[in-house]
């Protein structure tokens, strides 16, 4: 079944008109016809099963037949990702959406090759959000990750956000297997962590000063194995492992 994205304030309507981008895709790419069944996702936990009323671009109209609330995952993962160059950052955003990250914070680390001017930040965030929307449409997730504007690691740390389990992928003498961190948390608290963050550095990793800043704010270093991974590979590895471990722990 084809899926489309709508704004959250549209999900309560009995009839929905797709925006120009989604209408173009529905009418000119997928060539939907009246009477076909499709699904809508609002990115905030609602899936609507609909029937096509009018398949003409630029305003495809759908009638809602059923609404299905989808519970938010019992844990929220924030990916703190050093920006990578080229299309690899786009791929990280896509995979983060597929792997149910709740939020992605792009980081302008000292060794990040990719840097974004202040005036380009919003346009880049809009692009990444569109990539995340396409990703949840493809995989069927009802929850859209929040994509924040790029910032430096120090700017994020200055927020003093608190997580049940803050982690950093690091080549560090105290790095432990992720499972050890989860077991230690479960033994201490009798439950799985509800909020987590994972710091992933750029090619060449965070600088020693950045690592010290992150560790001093409570992040626990984890190992990603005996080989050095590319930044985009490390992001997918981390999100996959975190989801795997969290799904095995009692809530």
BAROZA-434098 format. One line per 10 residues: number of its first residue (from 1); for each residue x, z, y of N, C-alpha, C. Coordinates in Angstrom, 2 decimals. Each point is the difference from the previous one (the first is absolute). Example, Ala and Ser with C-alpha at 12.3 -4.5 7.8 and 13.67 -1.06 7.14 Angstrom:
2
1 = 13.19 7.80 -5.69 -0.89 0.00 1.19 0.90 0.00 1.20 ~ -0.35 -0.72 1.05 0.82 0.06 1.19 -0.77 0.73 1.09 $
This chain:
251
1 = 0.84 0.00 -1.19 -0.84 0.00 1.19 0.88 0.00 1.25 ~ -0.33 -0.87 0.95 0.76 -0.07 1.23 -0.26 1.24 0.86 ~ 1.05 0.45 0.70 -0.11 1.18 0.85 0.36 -0.36 1.44 ~ -0.69 0.67 0.92 0.25 -0.22 1.43 0.10 1.35 0.69 ~ 0.63 -0.01 1.18 0.19 1.22 0.76 -0.93 0.03 1.19 ~ -0.59 1.17 0.25 -0.85 0.21 1.17 0.42 1.28 0.70 ~ -0.39 0.13 1.26 0.27 1.23 0.73 -0.87 1.12 -0.56 ~ 0.48 1.24 0.03 -0.78 1.11 -0.56 -1.40 0.13 0.57 ~ -0.18 -0.33 1.30 -1.33 0.15 0.59 -0.98 -1.06 -0.47 ~ 0.48 -0.99 -0.76 -0.90 -1.02 -0.54 -0.53 0.36 -1.38 $
11 = 0.64 0.94 -0.68 -0.35 0.25 -1.40 -1.37 0.64 -0.17 ~ -0.57 0.55 1.07 -1.34 0.59 -0.09 -1.11 -0.97 0.32 ~ 0.33 -1.24 0.34 -1.01 -0.98 0.38 -0.61 -0.65 -1.24 ~ -1.25 -0.45 0.12 -0.67 -0.68 -1.11 0.46 -1.44 -0.12 ~ 0.40 -0.61 1.12 0.59 -1.33 0.00 1.29 0.04 0.81 ~ 1.00 -0.73 -0.48 1.32 0.04 0.60 0.44 -1.43 0.31 ~ 0.53 -0.19 1.20 0.59 -1.27 0.37 1.52 0.16 -0.03 ~ 0.67 -0.83 -0.80 1.45 0.08 -0.08 0.63 -0.49 1.30 ~ 1.16 0.55 0.34 0.69 -0.46 1.21 0.53 -1.42 -0.22 ~ 0.57 -0.56 1.03 0.40 -1.42 -0.06 1.03 -0.26 -1.08 $
21 = 0.97 0.90 -0.14 1.05 -0.19 -1.00 -0.57 0.05 -1.41 ~ -0.83 1.00 -0.28 -0.57 0.14 -1.33 -1.02 -1.12 -0.27 ~ -0.75 -0.40 1.03 -0.97 -1.07 -0.16 0.69 -1.31 -0.34 ~ 1.11 -0.27 0.68 0.76 -1.23 -0.29 0.47 0.00 -1.45 ~ 0.52 1.13 -0.45 0.48 0.08 -1.39 -1.15 -0.19 -0.98 ~ -1.15 0.63 0.31 -1.16 -0.09 -0.91 -0.56 -1.42 -0.06 ~ -0.16 -0.63 1.17 -0.68 -1.30 0.05 0.92 -1.18 -0.29 ~ 1.22 0.04 0.53 0.87 -1.17 -0.07 1.04 0.05 -1.10 ~ 0.36 1.22 -0.44 0.99 0.12 -1.06 -0.68 0.23 -1.34 ~ -0.87 1.02 -0.06 -0.68 0.32 -1.25 -1.26 -0.84 -0.21 $
31 = -0.51 -0.58 1.09 -1.20 -0.85 -0.04 -1.18 0.72 -0.68 ~ -0.28 1.20 0.52 -1.14 0.75 -0.53 -1.31 -0.74 0.26 ~ -0.98 0.30 -0.83 -1.32 -0.60 0.14 -1.04 1.10 0.11 ~ -1.13 -0.32 0.59 -1.10 0.96 0.11 -0.39 0.51 -1.38 ~ -0.25 1.31 -0.08 -0.39 0.62 -1.26 1.14 0.57 -0.80 ~ 1.24 -0.36 0.33 1.14 0.55 -0.73 0.14 1.50 0.29 ~ 0.57 0.72 -0.94 0.25 1.43 0.16 1.46 0.24 0.37 ~ 0.21 0.84 0.98 1.35 0.35 0.46 0.06 1.51 0.25 ~ 1.20 0.50 0.23 0.19 1.42 0.31 0.64 0.14 1.37 ~ -0.37 1.06 0.69 0.58 0.34 1.29 0.72 1.33 -0.10 $
41 = 1.13 0.12 0.67 0.75 1.25 0.08 0.20 0.34 1.46 ~ -0.24 1.27 0.35 0.16 0.40 1.40 1.30 0.79 0.24 ~ 0.79 0.19 -1.04 1.26 0.70 0.15 -0.11 1.50 0.17 ~ -1.25 0.50 0.01 -0.24 1.44 0.18 -0.83 0.57 -1.15 ~ 0.07 -0.63 -1.16 -0.62 0.57 -1.19 -1.37 -0.53 -0.35 ~ -0.43 -1.12 0.60 -1.29 -0.58 -0.34 0.18 -1.42 -0.51 ~ -0.61 -0.28 -1.14 -0.08 -1.34 -0.55 -1.46 -0.43 0.02 ~ -0.28 -1.17 0.56 -1.36 -0.54 0.04 -0.07 -1.24 -0.86 ~ -0.99 -0.04 -0.89 -0.27 -1.21 -0.78 -1.07 -0.79 0.74 ~ 0.28 -1.27 0.25 -0.84 -0.79 0.90 -0.36 -1.36 -0.59 $
51 = -1.00 -0.60 0.61 -0.42 -1.36 -0.31 0.20 -0.86 1.25 ~ 0.52 -1.20 -0.18 0.23 -0.90 1.12 -1.34 -0.55 0.48 ~ -0.29 0.23 1.27 -1.23 -0.52 0.61 0.28 -1.33 0.69 ~ 1.09 -0.06 0.73 0.41 -1.22 0.69 1.50 -0.15 -0.15 ~ 0.44 -1.16 -0.49 1.42 -0.21 -0.28 0.66 -0.91 1.01 ~ -0.55 -0.09 1.20 0.52 -0.90 1.01 0.97 0.73 0.91 ~ 1.22 -0.53 0.14 0.95 0.53 0.97 -0.47 -0.42 1.40 ~ 0.30 0.79 1.03 0.94 1.14 0.03 -0.66 1.35 -0.19 ~ -1.22 0.05 -0.57 -0.70 1.29 -0.12 -0.75 0.05 -1.33 ~ 0.74 0.27 -1.07 -0.62 0.15 -1.32 -0.80 1.29 -0.01 $
61 = -1.25 -0.10 -0.48 -0.89 1.16 0.03 -0.30 0.44 -1.44 ~ 0.04 1.33 -0.20 -0.19 0.58 -1.32 -1.08 1.07 0.04 ~ -0.77 0.12 -1.09 -0.99 1.06 -0.11 0.52 1.03 -0.99 ~ 0.02 1.25 0.43 0.51 1.09 -0.84 -1.05 0.37 -1.04 ~ 0.40 -0.03 -1.26 -0.88 0.36 -1.10 0.29 1.38 -0.57 ~ 1.24 0.44 0.13 0.37 1.31 -0.58 1.23 0.52 0.70 ~ 0.03 1.31 0.26 1.17 0.65 0.58 0.59 0.97 -1.01 ~ 1.29 -0.06 -0.17 0.69 0.88 -0.93 1.06 0.80 0.74 ~ -0.22 1.31 0.19 1.06 0.82 0.60 1.14 0.20 -1.00 ~ 1.21 -0.11 0.49 1.19 0.15 -0.84 0.79 1.19 0.53 $
71 = 0.18 1.00 -0.84 0.69 1.22 0.43 1.44 -0.30 0.38 ~ 0.46 0.71 1.01 1.41 -0.11 0.39 0.87 0.59 -1.12 ~ 1.16 -0.58 -0.27 0.90 0.61 -0.98 0.28 1.46 0.34 ~ 0.20 0.85 -1.00 0.19 1.43 0.26 1.34 0.32 0.65 ~ 0.84 -0.99 0.19 1.28 0.19 0.67 0.20 -1.12 1.03 ~ 0.75 0.32 1.05 0.25 -0.96 1.08 1.51 -0.15 0.16 ~ 0.46 -1.23 -0.22 1.43 -0.31 0.08 0.30 -0.72 1.31 ~ 0.97 0.50 0.72 0.51 -0.68 1.20 1.35 -0.61 -0.35 ~ 0.11 -1.31 0.18 1.27 -0.69 -0.21 0.72 -0.11 1.34 ~ 1.15 0.65 0.10 0.85 -0.06 1.19 1.10 -0.99 -0.30 $
81 = -0.23 -1.24 0.42 0.80 -1.13 -0.46 0.85 -0.58 1.11 ~ 1.32 0.02 -0.20 0.89 -0.67 0.94 -0.30 -1.49 -0.01 ~ -0.10 -0.60 1.16 -0.37 -1.40 0.09 1.08 -0.89 -0.61 ~ -0.47 -1.00 -0.72 0.89 -0.98 -0.61 -0.19 -1.34 0.69 ~ 0.92 -0.90 -0.23 -0.03 -1.28 0.71 -0.84 -1.03 -0.74 ~ -0.38 -1.04 0.73 -0.73 -1.11 -0.59 -1.36 0.40 -0.52 ~ -0.39 -0.65 -1.08 -1.33 0.24 -0.57 -0.03 1.20 -0.94 ~ 1.14 0.63 -0.21 0.01 1.11 -0.96 -0.82 1.18 0.51 ~ -0.06 0.20 1.33 -0.84 1.08 0.52 -1.46 -0.32 -0.22 ~ -0.38 -1.27 0.14 -1.38 -0.40 -0.29 -0.35 0.33 -1.46 $
91 = 0.95 -0.27 -0.90 -0.24 0.27 -1.42 -0.13 1.50 -0.25 ~ 0.77 0.83 0.71 -0.10 1.45 -0.15 -1.39 0.47 0.41 ~ -0.50 -0.50 1.13 -1.35 0.37 0.44 -1.03 -0.41 -1.04 ~ 0.13 -1.19 -0.53 -0.94 -0.48 -1.01 -0.01 0.91 -1.23 ~ 1.17 0.31 -0.50 0.09 0.83 -1.21 -0.44 1.44 0.28 ~ 0.27 0.49 1.20 -0.45 1.35 0.34 -1.51 0.08 -0.03 ~ -0.68 -1.04 0.48 -1.47 -0.02 -0.05 -0.49 -0.06 -1.44 ~ 0.64 -0.81 -0.82 -0.40 -0.11 -1.40 0.24 1.30 -0.75 ~ 1.04 0.73 0.39 0.35 1.25 -0.69 -0.60 1.22 0.69 ~ -1.02 -0.24 0.83 -0.86 1.05 0.54 0.73 0.98 0.92 $
101 = 0.99 -0.47 0.73 0.57 0.85 1.04 -1.07 0.24 1.06 ~ -0.08 1.21 0.50 -0.98 0.31 1.04 0.48 -0.44 1.37 ~ 1.32 -0.06 0.17 0.57 -0.32 1.31 1.39 -0.56 -0.19 ~ 0.36 -0.94 0.88 1.36 -0.53 0.04 0.52 0.18 1.42 ~ 1.16 0.63 0.12 0.65 0.18 1.29 1.30 -0.80 -0.02 ~ 0.05 -1.16 0.66 1.24 -0.77 0.05 1.02 0.72 0.88 ~ 1.24 0.06 -0.48 1.04 0.75 0.70 1.09 -0.94 0.51 ~ 0.35 0.16 1.26 1.16 -0.69 0.57 1.21 0.91 -0.19 ~ 0.55 -0.05 -1.21 1.17 0.84 -0.31 1.24 -0.61 0.63 ~ 1.06 0.79 0.08 1.22 -0.47 0.65 0.59 -1.21 -0.70 $
111 = -0.13 -0.08 -1.31 0.56 -1.13 -0.75 -1.02 -1.09 -0.29 ~ -1.21 0.12 0.54 -1.00 -1.05 -0.20 0.44 -1.27 0.71 ~ 0.08 -1.09 -0.75 0.34 -1.28 0.61 -1.15 -0.46 0.88 ~ -1.23 0.20 -0.49 -1.19 -0.39 0.75 -0.30 1.05 1.07 ~ -0.11 -0.45 1.22 -0.38 0.87 1.12 -1.11 -0.70 0.77 ~ -0.92 0.77 0.55 -1.15 -0.56 0.69 -0.04 0.51 1.43 ~ -0.13 -0.93 0.95 -0.14 0.40 1.40 -1.33 0.70 0.20 ~ -0.05 0.84 1.03 -1.22 0.78 0.27 -1.21 -0.91 0.19 ~ 0.19 -1.15 0.67 -1.14 -0.88 0.26 -0.48 -0.74 -1.24 ~ 0.83 -0.03 -1.04 -0.37 -0.70 -1.24 -0.61 0.92 -1.05 $
121 = -0.01 1.29 0.28 -0.42 0.96 -1.03 -1.45 -0.22 -0.43 ~ -0.91 -0.14 0.97 -1.40 -0.11 -0.36 -0.29 -1.27 -0.77 ~ 0.62 -1.10 0.41 -0.23 -1.25 -0.73 0.51 0.09 -1.43 ~ 1.12 0.69 -0.19 0.52 0.17 -1.36 -0.91 0.91 -0.82 ~ -0.51 1.06 0.61 -0.94 0.88 -0.70 -1.26 -0.76 -0.38 ~ -0.51 -0.85 0.89 -1.19 -0.80 -0.30 0.26 -0.93 -1.19 ~ 1.18 -0.59 -0.02 0.35 -0.87 -1.13 0.06 0.79 -1.30 ~ 0.65 1.16 0.04 0.11 0.81 -1.22 -1.37 0.49 -0.46 ~ -0.87 0.32 0.96 -1.34 0.44 -0.38 -0.75 -1.13 -0.69 ~ 0.14 -1.22 0.49 -0.65 -1.14 -0.64 0.53 -0.19 -1.42 $
131 = 1.30 0.21 -0.19 0.58 -0.10 -1.34 -0.59 1.07 -0.91 ~ -0.14 1.22 0.51 -0.58 1.09 -0.80 -1.45 -0.29 -0.34 ~ -0.75 -0.57 0.93 -1.40 -0.36 -0.27 -0.08 -1.00 -1.13 ~ 0.83 -1.04 0.07 0.00 -1.00 -1.07 0.37 0.64 -1.34 ~ 0.89 0.98 0.03 0.43 0.66 -1.24 -1.14 0.79 -0.63 ~ -0.75 0.76 0.80 -1.08 0.79 -0.62 -1.13 -0.91 -0.47 ~ -0.20 -1.14 0.67 -1.00 -0.96 -0.47 0.41 -0.54 -1.37 ~ 1.30 -0.25 -0.17 0.47 -0.55 -1.27 -0.11 1.03 -1.12 ~ 0.37 1.26 0.28 0.06 1.00 -1.07 -1.29 0.81 -0.13 ~ -0.90 -0.09 0.99 -1.27 0.70 -0.10 0.02 1.44 0.46 $
141 = 1.05 0.43 0.70 0.03 1.36 0.51 -0.96 0.14 1.16 ~ -0.75 1.10 0.03 -0.96 0.23 1.08 0.63 0.71 1.19 ~ 1.30 0.32 -0.09 0.65 0.77 1.07 1.16 -0.80 0.57 ~ -0.04 -0.21 1.31 1.04 -0.75 0.71 1.04 0.97 0.55 ~ 1.29 -0.21 -0.30 1.01 0.89 0.56 0.12 -0.17 1.52 ~ 0.32 1.07 0.68 0.22 -0.07 1.43 1.44 -0.43 0.26 ~ 0.16 -1.03 0.82 1.32 -0.50 0.35 0.32 0.46 1.41 ~ 1.04 0.79 0.14 0.35 0.53 1.31 1.04 -0.87 0.70 ~ 0.09 0.08 1.32 1.05 -0.74 0.71 1.38 0.49 -0.41 ~ 1.00 -0.88 0.03 1.36 0.42 -0.37 0.52 1.09 0.93 $
151 = 0.81 0.86 -0.58 0.64 1.08 0.75 1.30 0.36 -0.69 ~ 0.83 0.78 0.67 1.24 0.44 -0.62 -0.27 1.20 -0.91 ~ 0.88 0.26 -0.96 -0.17 1.21 -0.82 -0.09 1.27 0.84 ~ 0.80 0.07 1.04 -0.02 1.20 0.85 -1.34 0.15 0.71 ~ -0.60 -1.12 0.43 -1.32 0.06 0.64 -1.06 0.52 -0.96 ~ 0.08 -0.45 -1.26 -0.98 0.51 -0.97 0.22 1.48 -0.26 ~ 1.24 0.40 -0.17 0.27 1.41 -0.28 -0.44 0.89 1.15 ~ 0.03 -0.52 1.22 -0.41 0.79 1.16 -1.48 0.35 -0.04 ~ -0.78 -0.72 -0.79 -1.42 0.31 -0.13 -0.22 1.31 -0.77 ~ 0.96 0.37 -0.81 -0.07 1.22 -0.82 -1.21 -0.03 -0.94 $
161 = -0.24 -1.15 -0.58 -1.08 -0.10 -0.99 0.40 0.78 -1.25 ~ -1.01 0.52 -0.68 0.24 0.79 -1.20 -0.62 -0.70 -1.21 ~ 0.75 -0.02 -1.10 -0.44 -0.59 -1.25 0.20 1.03 -1.12 ~ -0.91 -0.04 -0.99 0.21 0.86 -1.16 1.34 -0.28 -0.65 ~ 0.32 -1.28 -0.12 1.24 -0.38 -0.68 0.67 -1.15 0.74 ~ 0.94 0.30 0.90 0.76 -1.05 0.68 1.23 -0.38 -0.84 ~ 0.19 -1.30 -0.20 1.08 -0.49 -0.85 0.80 -1.06 0.75 ~ 1.25 -0.15 -0.39 0.83 -1.07 0.52 0.79 -0.61 -1.14 ~ -0.03 -1.32 -0.11 0.82 -0.70 -0.98 1.41 -0.04 0.55 ~ 0.93 0.67 -0.68 1.33 0.18 0.58 1.08 0.05 -1.06 $
171 = 1.16 -0.58 0.38 1.20 0.17 -0.80 0.64 1.32 0.46 ~ -0.45 1.07 -0.61 0.38 1.33 0.48 0.32 0.88 -1.20 ~ 0.93 0.90 0.18 0.43 0.83 -1.12 -1.13 0.88 -0.55 ~ -0.99 0.31 0.84 -1.10 0.86 -0.45 -1.25 -0.80 -0.41 ~ 0.14 -1.33 -0.09 -1.14 -0.81 -0.41 -0.39 0.32 -1.44 ~ -1.31 0.07 -0.23 -0.52 0.28 -1.34 -1.03 -1.05 -0.37 ~ -0.28 -0.09 -1.27 -1.03 -0.93 -0.46 -1.33 0.39 0.65 ~ -0.82 -0.98 0.43 -1.28 0.34 0.63 -0.85 0.96 -0.83 ~ 0.04 -0.14 -1.32 -0.82 0.86 -0.86 0.38 1.46 0.17 ~ 1.28 0.26 0.20 0.43 1.39 0.21 -0.64 0.58 1.25 $
181 = -0.10 -0.80 1.05 -0.62 0.48 1.24 -1.48 0.29 -0.21 ~ -0.68 -0.85 -0.74 -1.43 0.22 -0.26 -0.22 1.22 -0.88 ~ 0.83 0.15 -1.00 -0.14 1.16 -0.89 0.22 1.30 0.77 ~ 1.02 0.01 0.85 0.29 1.20 0.78 -1.16 0.33 0.93 ~ -0.60 -1.02 0.61 -1.13 0.25 0.90 -1.19 0.53 -0.79 ~ -0.30 -0.62 -1.16 -1.14 0.42 -0.80 0.18 1.43 -0.51 ~ 1.23 0.34 -0.39 0.25 1.36 -0.49 -0.19 1.04 1.11 ~ 0.36 -0.36 1.21 -0.10 0.94 1.10 -1.42 0.13 0.53 ~ -0.74 -1.14 0.04 -1.30 -0.01 0.66 -1.18 -0.12 -0.96 ~ 0.26 -0.34 -1.26 -1.08 -0.14 -0.97 -0.87 -1.21 0.21 $
191 = 0.50 -0.99 0.70 -0.76 -1.22 0.26 0.96 -1.11 0.38 ~ -0.55 -1.21 0.09 0.79 -1.12 0.49 0.06 0.01 1.52 ~ 1.03 -0.55 0.61 0.03 -0.09 1.46 -1.09 -0.93 0.51 ~ -0.64 0.39 1.09 -1.06 -0.83 0.58 0.54 -0.96 1.05 ~ 1.08 0.37 0.66 0.60 -0.87 1.00 1.49 -0.13 -0.30 ~ 0.48 -1.23 0.03 1.40 -0.28 -0.28 0.51 -1.02 0.99 ~ 1.31 0.02 0.21 0.63 -1.10 0.70 1.27 -0.37 -0.76 ~ 0.37 -1.26 0.10 1.23 -0.46 -0.61 0.76 -0.84 1.03 ~ 1.23 0.43 0.26 0.89 -0.71 0.92 0.80 -1.02 -0.79 ~ -0.02 -1.26 0.45 0.79 -1.07 -0.63 0.85 -0.65 1.07 $
201 = 1.31 0.00 -0.20 0.92 -0.49 1.01 0.17 -1.50 0.00 ~ 0.77 -0.51 0.95 0.28 -1.44 0.08 1.13 -0.38 -0.95 ~ 0.38 -1.29 0.01 1.19 -0.40 -0.74 1.18 0.80 0.56 ~ 0.74 0.64 -0.86 1.08 0.88 0.46 -0.45 1.43 0.19 ~ -1.29 0.26 -0.21 -0.57 1.35 0.04 -0.02 0.56 1.42 ~ -0.68 1.12 0.15 0.03 0.72 1.26 1.44 0.46 0.28 ~ 0.32 0.21 1.26 1.32 0.54 0.33 0.07 1.46 -0.43 ~ 1.21 0.54 -0.18 0.09 1.42 -0.35 -0.72 0.90 0.99 ~ 0.05 -0.34 1.28 -0.69 0.84 1.00 -1.51 -0.06 -0.21 ~ -0.52 -1.19 -0.30 -1.44 -0.12 -0.24 -0.40 0.77 -1.25 $
211 = 0.80 -0.12 -1.05 -0.30 0.73 -1.23 -0.01 1.51 0.27 ~ 0.97 0.47 0.73 0.06 1.44 0.31 -1.23 0.44 0.78 ~ -0.43 -0.82 0.97 -1.20 0.33 0.77 -1.22 0.10 -0.91 ~ -0.12 -0.97 -0.90 -1.18 -0.05 -0.90 0.03 1.18 -0.97 ~ 1.17 0.28 -0.57 0.11 1.12 -0.93 -0.25 1.33 0.69 ~ 0.47 0.12 1.24 -0.17 1.26 0.72 -1.45 0.28 0.33 ~ -0.84 -1.04 -0.04 -1.44 0.18 0.24 -0.77 0.21 -1.30 ~ 0.72 0.19 -1.11 -0.65 0.40 -1.23 -0.13 -1.06 -1.07 ~ 0.42 -1.24 0.26 -0.12 -1.04 -1.02 0.91 0.30 -1.18 ~ -0.51 -0.27 -1.21 0.76 0.25 -1.21 0.53 -1.33 -0.55 $
221 = 1.30 -0.13 -0.24 0.56 -1.27 -0.45 -0.34 -0.30 -1.46 ~ -0.35 -1.25 -0.24 -0.26 -0.45 -1.38 0.90 -1.19 -0.30 ~ 0.32 -0.16 -1.27 0.80 -1.13 -0.45 -0.90 -1.12 -0.49 ~ 0.45 -1.23 0.20 -0.73 -1.17 -0.50 0.75 -0.65 -1.16 ~ 0.88 0.75 -0.63 0.72 -0.54 -1.14 1.45 -0.30 0.32 ~ 0.72 -0.55 -0.97 1.45 -0.16 0.14 0.44 -1.21 0.82 ~ -0.92 -0.91 0.33 0.39 -1.20 0.75 -0.55 0.08 1.42 ~ 0.63 -0.73 0.90 -0.42 -0.02 1.39 -1.04 -1.10 0.18 ~ -1.19 0.38 0.47 -1.10 -0.94 0.14 -0.07 -0.54 1.43 ~ -0.50 -1.22 0.11 -0.34 -0.52 1.32 -1.13 0.85 0.58 $
231 = -0.09 0.01 1.31 -0.98 0.88 0.65 -1.42 -0.31 -0.44 ~ -0.34 -1.30 -0.08 -1.37 -0.34 -0.40 -0.27 0.37 -1.46 ~ 1.03 -0.08 -0.85 -0.16 0.42 -1.40 -0.17 1.51 -0.08 ~ 0.76 0.72 0.81 -0.10 1.46 0.01 -1.38 0.46 0.43 ~ -0.61 -0.69 0.96 -1.33 0.37 0.46 -1.02 -0.13 -1.12 ~ 0.03 -1.12 -0.70 -0.94 -0.21 -1.11 0.26 0.99 -1.12 ~ 1.28 0.23 -0.30 0.37 0.97 -1.03 -0.58 1.37 0.33 ~ 0.24 0.45 1.23 -0.45 1.34 0.39 -1.52 0.14 -0.08 ~ -0.72 -0.95 0.56 -1.46 0.09 -0.01 -0.55 -0.06 -1.42 ~ 0.61 -0.80 -0.84 -0.44 -0.09 -1.40 0.22 1.32 -0.73 $
241 = 1.19 0.57 0.18 0.33 1.26 -0.67 -0.89 1.12 0.51 ~ -0.21 0.08 1.31 -0.83 1.06 0.55 -1.42 -0.08 -0.54 ~ -0.58 -1.19 -0.01 -1.34 -0.15 -0.56 -0.05 0.38 -1.47 ~ 1.00 -0.42 -0.75 0.05 0.31 -1.44 0.05 1.51 -0.23 ~ 0.86 0.67 0.72 0.15 1.45 -0.19 -1.22 0.76 0.48 ~ -0.56 -0.41 1.13 -1.17 0.70 0.55 -1.22 -0.12 -0.91 ~ -0.15 -1.14 -0.63 -1.14 -0.20 -0.88 0.11 0.80 -1.30 ~ 1.18 0.51 -0.28 0.21 0.78 -1.21 -0.12 1.50 0.24 ~ -0.07 0.41 1.29 -0.06 1.42 0.32 -1.43 0.45 0.26 ~ -0.32 1.27 -0.28 -1.33 0.51 0.36 -0.15 0.08 1.50 $
251 = -1.20 -0.34 0.48 -0.27 0.02 1.44 -0.08 1.43 0.49 $
